[in-house]
Amino acid sequence: MASWFLSLGVTKGDKVMLILKRRAEFWFAVVALHKIGAIAIPATHLLTAKDIVYRCNAAGIRMIVTLNEPAIVQQIGAALPECPTVEMLVSADGGTPEGYLNLREGMKNAASFVRLQEVNRNEDISIMYFTSGTTGQLKMVAHDFTYPLGHIITAAYWHNLHPDSLHLTIADTGWTKSV
């Protein structure tokens, strides 16, 4: 997936919105984006066109990777005319709506990934979220590559996980809790 994203021109610092629910493709996409230094922006499948427009314009989103579900595709389609930074749409689960690239086909034909010369640094942005906006307009929150370190404490002390534990968070991948 990382190799295919690179072949599409996605590079370090590019912002990519992921609307993938709790599908395995979400986790592969996050890792792939991290490998190339692009910034993952998880988003819930409940976004309306207005929500998508706001996020795309606030973050300068270049690509959206989503599921081929009519409700999601419809909202993205309605938002696109007001999202000048979005250059690519990717369908992650088989069928390919008009104007979308097919993730599975792209990965099938992609070259093997070769580690990049310029690696990520701790202070590089790895993931961005938008707050719920319960007290006003949404706020974009950027996390660097040290962000996952905080989850070690959460896993050990709040979730009481051990090296042989298995944990599944049932939150939609558009919410920070899923990560």
C-alpha positions in Angstrom: 0.0 0.0 0.0 2.8 2.4 0.9 4.5 1.7 -2.5 1.2 2.3 -4.4 0.6 5.6 -2.5 4.1 6.7 -3.5 3.4 5.8 -7.1 0.4 8.1 -6.9 2.6 10.9 -5.8 1.7 10.9 -2.1 4.7 12.2 -0.2 5.9 13.2 3.2 3.6 15.8 4.8 0.6 15.1 2.4 -2.7 14.8 4.3 -4.9 11.8 3.6 -8.4 11.4 5.1 -9.4 7.8 6.0 -13.1 7.0 6.1 -12.8 3.2 6.7 -14.9 2.3 9.7 -13.3 -0.6 11.6 -12.0 -2.3 8.4 -8.5 -3.9 8.3 -7.7 -1.4 5.5 -7.7 1.4 8.0 -4.7 -0.2 9.9 -2.8 -1.0 6.7 -3.4 2.6 5.5 -2.2 4.2 8.7 1.0 2.1 8.6 1.5 2.8 4.9 1.1 6.5 5.4 3.5 6.5 8.3 6.1 4.7 6.3 6.1 7.5 3.7 5.7 10.3 6.1 2.2 11.3 5.0 -0.3 12.3 7.6 -3.3 10.2 8.4 -6.6 11.9 9.2 -9.1 9.4 10.5 -12.7 10.4 10.0 -16.0 8.8 10.9 -18.4 7.5 8.2 -21.1 9.7 9.7 -19.6 12.9 8.1 -21.9 15.1 6.0 -20.7 17.0 3.0 -20.4 20.1 5.1 -18.1 18.2 7.6 -16.0 16.9 4.7 -15.6 20.4 3.2 -14.5 21.8 6.5 -11.9 19.1 7.1 -10.5 19.2 3.6 -10.1 22.9 3.6 -8.8 23.2 7.1 -6.2 20.5 6.7 -5.5 20.8 2.9 -6.4 17.1 2.4 -4.9 15.7 -0.8 -6.4 12.2 -0.9 -9.5 10.5 0.6 -9.4 6.7 1.1 -12.9 5.4 1.8 -15.3 2.5 1.5 -17.5 2.1 -1.5 -20.7 2.7 0.4 -23.4 4.8 -1.2 -24.0 7.1 1.8 -20.3 7.9 2.1 -19.6 8.2 -1.6 -22.6 10.5 -1.9 -21.4 12.9 0.9 -17.9 13.0 -0.6 -19.3 13.7 -4.0 -21.4 16.6 -2.7 -18.4 18.0 -0.9 -15.8 17.8 -3.7 -16.8 21.0 -5.6 -15.8 22.9 -2.5 -12.6 21.0 -1.8 -9.9 22.3 -4.2 -7.0 20.4 -2.5 -8.5 16.9 -3.0 -6.7 15.4 -6.0 -7.4 11.7 -5.5 -10.2 9.5 -4.3 -9.6 5.8 -3.4 -12.1 3.0 -2.9 -10.8 0.5 -0.4 -13.3 -2.3 -0.6 -13.7 -3.7 -4.1 -16.1 -1.8 -6.3 -14.9 1.4 -7.7 -17.3 4.4 -8.0 -16.7 6.8 -10.9 -13.7 9.0 -10.3 -12.1 6.7 -7.7 -9.0 4.6 -7.9 -9.3 1.0 -6.7 -7.0 0.2 -3.7 -7.0 -3.5 -4.2 -6.0 -3.2 -7.9 -3.4 -0.6 -7.1 -1.8 -2.7 -4.5 -1.9 -5.8 -6.7 0.2 -4.0 -9.3 2.5 -2.0 -7.0 6.2 -2.6 -6.7 7.7 -3.8 -3.4 8.1 -1.0 -0.9 11.7 0.3 -0.5 12.4 2.2 2.7 12.8 5.9 2.0 16.1 7.7 2.5 14.5 10.4 4.6 12.9 8.8 7.7 10.4 10.3 10.0 11.5 12.2 13.1 9.7 12.2 16.4 8.6 15.8 15.8 7.0 15.1 12.4 3.2 15.0 12.3 1.9 11.5 12.0 -1.8 11.8 12.6 -4.4 14.5 12.8 -7.9 14.5 14.4 -10.7 16.9 14.5 -12.3 17.5 17.9 -16.0 16.9 18.3 -16.8 20.6 18.3 -19.1 20.3 21.4 -18.2 23.9 22.6 -17.7 25.6 19.2 -16.2 25.0 15.8 -14.1 21.9 15.3 -10.4 22.1 16.0 -7.7 20.3 14.1 -5.3 18.5 16.5 -1.9 17.3 15.1 0.0 14.6 16.9 3.7 13.7 16.2 5.3 10.3 16.1 5.7 10.3 19.9 1.9 10.2 20.3 1.7 6.4 20.5 4.0 6.4 23.6 1.1 7.7 25.7 -1.0 4.7 24.7 1.5 2.4 26.4 0.5 3.8 29.8 -3.2 3.6 28.9 -2.8 -0.1 27.9 -0.8 -1.0 30.9 -2.7 0.8 33.6 -6.2 1.6 32.3 -6.8 -1.5 30.2 -4.6 -3.7 32.4 -3.0 -5.4 29.4 0.1 -7.6 29.6 2.5 -8.9 26.9 0.2 -11.8 26.1 -3.1 -9.8 26.1 -5.3 -9.3 23.1 -7.2 -6.0 23.0 -9.9 -4.8 20.6 -11.3 -1.3 20.8 -14.7 -1.2 19.3 -14.8 2.5 18.6 -15.1 3.6 14.9 -11.7 4.4 13.5 -12.9 8.0 13.1 -12.6 8.5 16.8 -9.3 8.9 18.7 -10.1 6.0 21.0 -9.7 3.5 18.2 -6.0 4.2 17.9 
